[in-house]
């Protein structure tokens, strides 16, 4: 169903992909938009180890696209160091493919928005977090992406760098 990576030597292991999803602050959600045009939109998200949650207004382009076709992908770039003298960039990124569902159950919705709040405001008090969530509850739509495929890739230069570092450690 999902294409194998062409440059397998640059593939990130699953634990590295998961770490990038957990640490990333912004992803680009790609959906099937209006009239066959792709619709890619930056989103704040949280990955709980199995699913990806993000919030939305209760109406708009994103929700219309998801209702029409719930299959989507989310790309998170971990690193993008441009190296002009080499005409390249030393990149590391992950793409999650999955199906998006609106979160209907109140308990799951609360847990998801709390995880999102903890990720983006980790030093806030529990009381302020609870008050803010309650204030924004009515217009809040939480969405869940059930991941079906996860892939990550990094620049060949980063692969070589890691191999050299491992070789040095073995020599010591």
C-alpha positions in Angstrom: 0.0 0.0 0.0 2.8 2.5 0.9 5.8 2.8 -1.3 9.1 1.6 0.0 11.8 4.2 0.4 14.0 4.4 -2.6 17.1 5.4 -0.7 16.8 2.8 2.1 20.3 3.8 3.6 18.8 7.2 4.5 15.8 5.8 6.3 15.4 6.6 10.0 14.6 3.8 12.4 11.1 3.8 14.0 12.4 5.1 17.3 14.0 8.1 15.6 10.8 8.8 13.7 8.8 8.7 17.0 11.3 11.0 18.7 11.0 13.6 15.9 7.2 13.5 16.1 7.3 13.9 19.9 9.8 16.8 19.8 8.5 18.7 16.8 6.6 21.9 17.3 4.9 22.3 13.9 3.9 19.9 11.2 2.4 20.4 7.7 -0.9 18.5 7.3 -1.6 17.5 3.7 -5.1 16.9 2.7 -7.1 16.4 -0.5 -8.5 20.0 -0.9 -11.1 21.6 -3.1 -11.4 20.8 -6.8 -8.5 18.3 -6.7 -6.0 20.8 -5.4 -3.8 19.6 -2.5 -4.3 21.5 0.7 -1.3 21.7 3.0 -1.6 23.6 6.3 0.8 24.1 9.2 -0.6 22.7 12.5 0.4 22.4 16.1 0.1 18.8 17.1 0.9 16.3 19.8 2.0 12.7 19.3 1.1 10.4 22.2 3.1 7.4 20.9 0.3 5.9 18.9 -1.8 8.8 17.5 -1.4 12.4 16.5 -3.9 15.0 17.8 -4.4 18.5 16.7 -7.1 21.1 17.1 -9.3 22.9 14.6 -12.2 25.3 14.3 -15.5 23.5 13.9 -15.8 24.7 10.3 -13.5 25.5 7.5 -11.3 24.2 4.7 -9.5 21.7 6.8 -12.6 20.0 8.2 -14.3 20.1 4.8 -11.3 18.3 3.3 -11.2 15.7 6.1 -14.9 15.0 5.7 -14.5 14.5 2.0 -11.3 12.3 2.4 -10.0 11.4 5.8 -6.7 10.0 4.5 -3.9 12.5 5.2 -0.2 12.9 5.8 1.7 15.0 8.3 5.3 16.1 7.6 7.5 17.2 10.4 11.0 18.6 9.7 13.5 18.1 12.4 16.5 19.7 10.8 17.1 21.6 7.6 20.7 23.0 7.5 21.3 24.6 4.2 24.9 24.1 3.0 25.3 26.5 0.0 28.8 25.4 -1.0 27.5 21.8 -1.4 24.2 22.9 -3.1 22.3 20.9 -0.6 20.7 20.8 2.8 21.4 18.4 5.7 17.8 17.5 6.5 16.0 15.1 8.7 12.2 14.7 8.5 9.3 12.3 9.2 6.0 11.7 7.4 3.1 10.1 9.1 0.3 8.7 6.9 -3.0 8.0 8.5 -6.7 8.5 8.7 -8.2 11.5 10.6 -11.3 11.3 12.8 -13.0 14.1 14.8 -12.7 13.2 18.5 -16.3 12.8 19.7 -15.8 11.3 23.2 -15.6 14.2 25.7 -13.0 12.3 27.8 -10.7 11.7 24.8 -11.2 15.3 23.7 -10.2 16.6 27.1 -7.2 14.3 27.3 -6.0 15.3 23.8 -6.3 19.0 24.4 -4.5 18.7 27.7 -1.6 16.8 26.1 -1.4 19.6 23.5 -1.5 22.2 26.2 1.2 20.4 28.2 3.4 20.2 25.1 3.2 23.9 24.2 2.9 25.4 27.7 4.7 22.9 29.9 5.4 25.4 32.8 1.8 26.6 33.1 -0.1 25.7 36.2 -2.7 22.9 36.2 -5.3 25.4 37.3 -4.6 27.9 34.5 -4.5 25.1 31.9 -7.9 23.8 33.1 -9.4 27.3 33.1 -8.1 28.0 29.6 -9.3 24.7 28.2 -12.8 25.3 29.8 -12.9 28.8 28.3 -12.1 27.5 24.8 -14.1 24.2 25.0 -17.2 25.1 23.0 -15.6 26.2 19.8 -12.9 23.5 20.0 -12.7 20.7 17.6 -10.1 18.0 18.3 -8.9 15.7 15.5 -7.1 12.4 15.8 -4.9 10.9 13.1 -4.6 7.1 13.5 -1.2 6.4 12.0 -1.1 3.7 9.4 2.5 4.3 8.2 5.4 6.2 9.5 8.6 7.0 7.5 11.6 9.1 8.2 14.6 10.1 6.1 17.8 12.1 6.6 20.5 13.5 4.3 23.2 11.1 3.3 25.7 13.4 4.9 24.1 13.0 8.3 24.1 9.2 7.8 27.9 9.3 7.0 28.5 11.6 10.0 26.8 9.2 12.4 28.7 6.3 10.9 32.0 8.1 11.4 31.1 8.9 15.0 30.2 5.3 15.7 33.5 4.2 14.1 35.4 6.5 16.3 33.7 5.2 19.4 34.5 1.6 18.4 38.1 2.5 17.9 38.4 3.9 21.5 
